[in-house]
Amino acid sequence: MSEEFGGKTVYGASVGILMLETRFPRIHGDIGNAMTWPFPVQYRVVPGATADVVVRQDPTLLLDRFIEAGQDLVQMGCDGITTNCGFLALIQDQIRDALGVPVATSSLMQIPMVAALLPADKRVGVVTISKDTLTRDHLRAAGAPVDTIITGTDGGRIFTTGILDDHASLDFEACRLDVLEASADLVQNNQNIGAIVLECTNMVPYAADVRKLTGLPVYSIYSFVTWFQAGLIPRRFAHDLDDPRVSL
């Protein structure tokens, strides 16, 4: 048996997720529903980090709290850290440097990679929970072009207000329609969209529907974190190593 090294409290759950302090329900597919993930994850709630503060106000004011919660996850055994809000791209660099492990704060960080996959005449479009407050600073922090095309669910039925105002219950069919209509608006008003990135981690349950509606590739925090985890714990593949030249 090979030698094993200790140093962690929890093993086998390499991804740590920094959670906003919320009460709205989280269905299968949401980052905050542990059943979403095909691998174990660990969670920490950041006190005072409400969706309203992070999306509509200034999350940099809570940087110390995010770092403290991230450090706790690393001490518990996480090899990489993510968050449950795309707007936290604003503190990507500070958290990464403070924790000393790989950090993937925002789905928006996929934009440059997705853009590199597309033909030269196609662009990445973003669907966000709050177009009104997703700024060039957020895009710049995520490494994305500041002229990235963005649409939001701001004017929809319930998705934006239900989550940012932290409702105790949500109409998930209405949420789905909000995301689909925003996606349709993005594509109809911008003929050169070649792929969509969902900024909001709560949009993942509707990603397959967005793909079906638009016919475009759809990337989300789910695609980002599954890629992220694949590097933290590469899959081990079974091999048939029997050598027919060797006999008993």
TORKOL-4160 file (C-alpha; in steps of 0.2 Angstrom, whole numbers, padded with zeros to 4 digits, m for minus):
248
<pt num="1" X="0000" Y="0000" Z="0000"/>
<pt num="2" X="0007" Y="0017" Z="m0005"/>
<pt num="3" X="0011" Y="0030" Z="0009"/>
<pt num="4" X="m0003" Y="0042" Z="0013"/>
<pt num="5" X="m0001" Y="0060" Z="0020"/>
<pt num="6" X="m0012" Y="0069" Z="0032"/>
<pt num="7" X="m0015" Y="0087" Z="0036"/>
<pt num="8" X="m0033" Y="0089" Z="0032"/>
<pt num="9" X="m0049" Y="0087" Z="0043"/>
<pt num="10" X="m0061" Y="0082" Z="0028"/>
<pt num="11" X="m0055" Y="0071" Z="0013"/>
<pt num="12" X="m0064" Y="0068" Z="m0003"/>
<pt num="13" X="m0073" Y="0085" Z="m0004"/>
<pt num="14" X="m0060" Y="0096" Z="m0013"/>
<pt num="15" X="m0072" Y="0110" Z="m0018"/>
<pt num="16" X="m0077" Y="0123" Z="m0005"/>
<pt num="17" X="m0092" Y="0135" Z="m0009"/>
<pt num="18" X="m0093" Y="0151" Z="m0001"/>
<pt num="19" X="m0112" Y="0155" Z="0001"/>
<pt num="20" X="m0121" Y="0171" Z="0003"/>
<pt num="21" X="m0133" Y="0172" Z="0018"/>
<pt num="22" X="m0150" Y="0169" Z="0011"/>
<pt num="23" X="m0166" Y="0160" Z="0014"/>
<pt num="24" X="m0174" Y="0158" Z="m0003"/>
<pt num="25" X="m0177" Y="0139" Z="m0008"/>
<pt num="26" X="m0164" Y="0131" Z="m0019"/>
<pt num="27" X="m0169" Y="0117" Z="m0031"/>
<pt num="28" X="m0159" Y="0103" Z="m0039"/>
<pt num="29" X="m0147" Y="0112" Z="m0051"/>
<pt num="30" X="m0144" Y="0127" Z="m0039"/>
<pt num="31" X="m0126" Y="0128" Z="m0033"/>
<pt num="32" X="m0133" Y="0129" Z="m0015"/>
<pt num="33" X="m0142" Y="0112" Z="m0017"/>
<pt num="34" X="m0128" Y="0099" Z="m0013"/>
<pt num="35" X="m0138" Y="0086" Z="m0023"/>
<pt num="36" X="m0133" Y="0096" Z="m0039"/>
<pt num="37" X="m0115" Y="0091" Z="m0039"/>
<pt num="38" X="m0108" Y="0074" Z="m0045"/>
<pt num="39" X="m0095" Y="0075" Z="m0032"/>
<pt num="40" X="m0094" Y="0080" Z="m0013"/>
<pt num="41" X="m0093" Y="0099" Z="m0009"/>
<pt num="42" X="m0091" Y="0109" Z="0007"/>
<pt num="43" X="m0101" Y="0125" Z="0011"/>
<pt num="44" X="m0098" Y="0140" Z="0022"/>
<pt num="45" X="m0110" Y="0154" Z="0024"/>
<pt num="46" X="m0102" Y="0172" Z="0024"/>
<pt num="47" X="m0111" Y="0182" Z="0038"/>
<pt num="48" X="m0119" Y="0198" Z="0032"/>
<pt num="49" X="m0116" Y="0194" Z="0013"/>
<pt num="50" X="m0134" Y="0195" Z="0007"/>
<pt num="51" X="m0138" Y="0195" Z="m0011"/>
<pt num="52" X="m0144" Y="0213" Z="m0010"/>
<pt num="53" X="m0127" Y="0218" Z="m0003"/>
<pt num="54" X="m0117" Y="0208" Z="m0016"/>
<pt num="55" X="m0127" Y="0212" Z="m0031"/>
<pt num="56" X="m0134" Y="0229" Z="m0028"/>
<pt num="57" X="m0121" Y="0237" Z="m0017"/>
<pt num="58" X="m0102" Y="0234" Z="m0014"/>
<pt num="59" X="m0096" Y="0216" Z="m0010"/>
<pt num="60" X="m0078" Y="0223" Z="m0007"/>
<pt num="61" X="m0084" Y="0229" Z="0010"/>
<pt num="62" X="m0086" Y="0211" Z="0015"/>
<pt num="63" X="m0069" Y="0205" Z="0009"/>
<pt num="64" X="m0063" Y="0200" Z="0026"/>
<pt num="65" X="m0078" Y="0189" Z="0029"/>
<pt num="66" X="m0076" Y="0180" Z="0013"/>
<pt num="67" X="m0057" Y="0177" Z="0016"/>
<pt num="68" X="m0061" Y="0171" Z="0034"/>
<pt num="69" X="m0074" Y="0159" Z="0028"/>
<pt num="70" X="m0063" Y="0153" Z="0014"/>
<pt num="71" X="m0048" Y="0150" Z="0026"/>
<pt num="72" X="m0060" Y="0139" Z="0036"/>
<pt num="73" X="m0064" Y="0129" Z="0021"/>
<pt num="74" X="m0046" Y="0127" Z="0016"/>
<pt num="75" X="m0042" Y="0122" Z="0034"/>
<pt num="76" X="m0056" Y="0109" Z="0033"/>
<pt num="77" X="m0048" Y="0101" Z="0018"/>
<pt num="78" X="m0054" Y="0110" Z="0002"/>
<pt num="79" X="m0041" Y="0112" Z="m0012"/>
<pt num="80" X="m0051" Y="0125" Z="m0022"/>
<pt num="81" X="m0064" Y="0138" Z="m0018"/>
<pt num="82" X="m0079" Y="0145" Z="m0028"/>
<pt num="83" X="m0093" Y="0156" Z="m0023"/>
<pt num="84" X="m0112" Y="0156" Z="m0026"/>
<pt num="85" X="m0113" Y="0174" Z="m0035"/>
<pt num="86" X="m0105" Y="0179" Z="m0051"/>
<pt num="87" X="m0104" Y="0197" Z="m0045"/>
<pt num="88" X="m0090" Y="0191" Z="m0033"/>
<pt num="89" X="m0078" Y="0192" Z="m0048"/>
<pt num="90" X="m0074" Y="0209" Z="m0040"/>
<pt num="91" X="m0064" Y="0201" Z="m0026"/>
<pt num="92" X="m0057" Y="0186" Z="m0036"/>
<pt num="93" X="m0039" Y="0192" Z="m0035"/>
<pt num="94" X="m0040" Y="0197" Z="m0016"/>
<pt num="95" X="m0047" Y="0180" Z="m0011"/>
<pt num="96" X="m0036" Y="0170" Z="m0022"/>
<pt num="97" X="m0020" Y="0178" Z="m0015"/>
<pt num="98" X="m0026" Y="0177" Z="0003"/>
<pt num="99" X="m0031" Y="0158" Z="0002"/>
<pt num="100" X="m0016" Y="0152" Z="m0007"/>
<pt num="101" X="m0027" Y="0139" Z="m0017"/>
<pt num="102" X="m0035" Y="0140" Z="m0034"/>
<pt num="103" X="m0051" Y="0151" Z="m0033"/>
<pt num="104" X="m0065" Y="0152" Z="m0046"/>
<pt num="105" X="m0077" Y="0166" Z="m0039"/>
<pt num="106" X="m0088" Y="0169" Z="m0054"/>
<pt num="107" X="m0095" Y="0161" Z="m0069"/>
<pt num="108" X="m0090" Y="0176" Z="m0079"/>
<pt num="109" X="m0072" Y="0170" Z="m0079"/>
<pt num="110" X="m0077" Y="0158" Z="m0092"/>
<pt num="111" X="m0081" Y="0172" Z="m0105"/>
<pt num="112" X="m0063" Y="0173" Z="m0112"/>
<pt num="113" X="m0061" Y="0154" Z="m0113"/>
<pt num="114" X="m0078" Y="0152" Z="m0122"/>
<pt num="115" X="m0074" Y="0167" Z="m0134"/>
<pt num="116" X="m0058" Y="0158" Z="m0139"/>
<pt num="117" X="m0069" Y="0143" Z="m0145"/>
<pt num="118" X="m0080" Y="0153" Z="m0156"/>
<pt num="119" X="m0078" Y="0159" Z="m0174"/>
<pt num="120" X="m0071" Y="0176" Z="m0176"/>
<pt num="121" X="m0088" Y="0183" Z="m0181"/>
<pt num="122" X="m0097" Y="0177" Z="m0165"/>
<pt num="123" X="m0097" Y="0184" Z="m0148"/>
<pt num="124" X="m0101" Y="0178" Z="m0130"/>
<pt num="125" X="m0118" Y="0185" Z="m0123"/>
<pt num="126" X="m0121" Y="0185" Z="m0104"/>
<pt num="127" X="m0138" Y="0183" Z="m0095"/>
<pt num="128" X="m0137" Y="0191" Z="m0078"/>
<pt num="129" X="m0149" Y="0193" Z="m0063"/>
<pt num="130" X="m0145" Y="0212" Z="m0063"/>
<pt num="131" X="m0140" Y="0221" Z="m0079"/>
<pt num="132" X="m0142" Y="0237" Z="m0070"/>
<pt num="133" X="m0128" Y="0234" Z="m0058"/>
<pt num="134" X="m0116" Y="0222" Z="m0068"/>
<pt num="135" X="m0103" Y="0234" Z="m0073"/>
<pt num="136" X="m0087" Y="0235" Z="m0083"/>
<pt num="137" X="m0077" Y="0233" Z="m0067"/>
<pt num="138" X="m0085" Y="0216" Z="m0064"/>
<pt num="139" X="m0081" Y="0211" Z="m0082"/>
<pt num="140" X="m0064" Y="0217" Z="m0081"/>
<pt num="141" X="m0061" Y="0208" Z="m0064"/>
<pt num="142" X="m0067" Y="0192" Z="m0073"/>
<pt num="143" X="m0055" Y="0195" Z="m0087"/>
<pt num="144" X="m0069" Y="0198" Z="m0099"/>
<pt num="145" X="m0070" Y="0211" Z="m0113"/>
<pt num="146" X="m0079" Y="0227" Z="m0105"/>
<pt num="147" X="m0090" Y="0228" Z="m0121"/>
<pt num="148" X="m0097" Y="0210" Z="m0118"/>
<pt num="149" X="m0115" Y="0210" Z="m0123"/>
<pt num="150" X="m0127" Y="0208" Z="m0107"/>
<pt num="151" X="m0145" Y="0206" Z="m0104"/>
<pt num="152" X="m0154" Y="0203" Z="m0088"/>
<pt num="153" X="m0169" Y="0196" Z="m0079"/>
<pt num="154" X="m0172" Y="0213" Z="m0071"/>
<pt num="155" X="m0189" Y="0217" Z="m0079"/>
<pt num="156" X="m0196" Y="0199" Z="m0077"/>
<pt num="157" X="m0209" Y="0192" Z="m0066"/>
<pt num="158" X="m0200" Y="0186" Z="m0050"/>
<pt num="159" X="m0182" Y="0179" Z="m0053"/>
<pt num="160" X="m0172" Y="0195" Z="m0049"/>
<pt num="161" X="m0183" Y="0202" Z="m0036"/>
<pt num="162" X="m0187" Y="0185" Z="m0028"/>
<pt num="163" X="m0168" Y="0181" Z="m0026"/>
<pt num="164" X="m0161" Y="0198" Z="m0022"/>
<pt num="165" X="m0175" Y="0202" Z="m0010"/>
<pt num="166" X="m0173" Y="0185" Z="m0002"/>
<pt num="167" X="m0191" Y="0179" Z="m0003"/>
<pt num="168" X="m0195" Y="0164" Z="0008"/>
<pt num="169" X="m0204" Y="0155" Z="m0007"/>
<pt num="170" X="m0201" Y="0156" Z="m0026"/>
<pt num="171" X="m0212" Y="0152" Z="m0041"/>
<pt num="172" X="m0199" Y="0142" Z="m0051"/>
<pt num="173" X="m0209" Y="0141" Z="m0067"/>
<pt num="174" X="m0210" Y="0160" Z="m0067"/>
<pt num="175" X="m0191" Y="0160" Z="m0064"/>
<pt num="176" X="m0188" Y="0148" Z="m0078"/>
<pt num="177" X="m0198" Y="0159" Z="m0090"/>
<pt num="178" X="m0189" Y="0175" Z="m0084"/>
<pt num="179" X="m0172" Y="0167" Z="m0089"/>
<pt num="180" X="m0179" Y="0160" Z="m0105"/>
<pt num="181" X="m0186" Y="0177" Z="m0110"/>
<pt num="182" X="m0170" Y="0186" Z="m0106"/>
<pt num="183" X="m0160" Y="0173" Z="m0116"/>
<pt num="184" X="m0172" Y="0175" Z="m0131"/>
<pt num="185" X="m0170" Y="0194" Z="m0130"/>
<pt num="186" X="m0151" Y="0192" Z="m0130"/>
<pt num="187" X="m0151" Y="0182" Z="m0146"/>
<pt num="188" X="m0165" Y="0191" Z="m0155"/>
<pt num="189" X="m0157" Y="0208" Z="m0152"/>
<pt num="190" X="m0139" Y="0202" Z="m0156"/>
<pt num="191" X="m0137" Y="0192" Z="m0171"/>
<pt num="192" X="m0119" Y="0188" Z="m0168"/>
<pt num="193" X="m0121" Y="0178" Z="m0152"/>
<pt num="194" X="m0112" Y="0162" Z="m0153"/>
<pt num="195" X="m0113" Y="0156" Z="m0135"/>
<pt num="196" X="m0121" Y="0161" Z="m0118"/>
<pt num="197" X="m0114" Y="0162" Z="m0101"/>
<pt num="198" X="m0126" Y="0163" Z="m0086"/>
<pt num="199" X="m0119" Y="0174" Z="m0073"/>
<pt num="200" X="m0131" Y="0169" Z="m0059"/>
<pt num="201" X="m0128" Y="0153" Z="m0050"/>
<pt num="202" X="m0147" Y="0151" Z="m0048"/>
<pt num="203" X="m0150" Y="0150" Z="m0067"/>
<pt num="204" X="m0142" Y="0133" Z="m0068"/>
<pt num="205" X="m0158" Y="0123" Z="m0067"/>
<pt num="206" X="m0164" Y="0132" Z="m0083"/>
<pt num="207" X="m0148" Y="0130" Z="m0093"/>
<pt num="208" X="m0154" Y="0115" Z="m0103"/>
<pt num="209" X="m0170" Y="0125" Z="m0108"/>
<pt num="210" X="m0160" Y="0140" Z="m0113"/>
<pt num="211" X="m0150" Y="0128" Z="m0124"/>
<pt num="212" X="m0165" Y="0121" Z="m0132"/>
<pt num="213" X="m0173" Y="0138" Z="m0135"/>
<pt num="214" X="m0158" Y="0147" Z="m0142"/>
<pt num="215" X="m0149" Y="0132" Z="m0150"/>
<pt num="216" X="m0133" Y="0139" Z="m0143"/>
<pt num="217" X="m0120" Y="0132" Z="m0131"/>
<pt num="218" X="m0124" Y="0137" Z="m0113"/>
<pt num="219" X="m0111" Y="0139" Z="m0099"/>
<pt num="220" X="m0114" Y="0142" Z="m0081"/>
<pt num="221" X="m0106" Y="0140" Z="m0064"/>
<pt num="222" X="m0110" Y="0121" Z="m0065"/>
<pt num="223" X="m0099" Y="0119" Z="m0081"/>
<pt num="224" X="m0086" Y="0130" Z="m0073"/>
<pt num="225" X="m0085" Y="0121" Z="m0056"/>
<pt num="226" X="m0086" Y="0104" Z="m0064"/>
<pt num="227" X="m0071" Y="0109" Z="m0075"/>
<pt num="228" X="m0063" Y="0116" Z="m0059"/>
<pt num="229" X="m0065" Y="0101" Z="m0049"/>
<pt num="230" X="m0058" Y="0090" Z="m0063"/>
<pt num="231" X="m0041" Y="0098" Z="m0061"/>
<pt num="232" X="m0042" Y="0097" Z="m0042"/>
<pt num="233" X="m0045" Y="0078" Z="m0042"/>
<pt num="234" X="m0042" Y="0071" Z="m0059"/>
<pt num="235" X="m0052" Y="0056" Z="m0063"/>
<pt num="236" X="m0043" Y="0039" Z="m0062"/>
<pt num="237" X="m0047" Y="0027" Z="m0076"/>
<pt num="238" X="m0047" Y="0008" Z="m0075"/>
<pt num="239" X="m0035" Y="m0001" Z="m0086"/>
<pt num="240" X="m0033" Y="m0018" Z="m0091"/>
<pt num="241" X="m0014" Y="m0020" Z="m0088"/>
<pt num="242" X="m0013" Y="m0039" Z="m0090"/>
<pt num="243" X="0002" Y="m0043" Z="m0101"/>
<pt num="244" X="m0002" Y="m0058" Z="m0112"/>
<pt num="245" X="0017" Y="m0061" Z="m0114"/>
<pt num="246" X="0018" Y="m0065" Z="m0095"/>
<pt num="247" X="0013" Y="m0082" Z="m0090"/>
<pt num="248" X="0011" Y="m0090" Z="m0073"/>
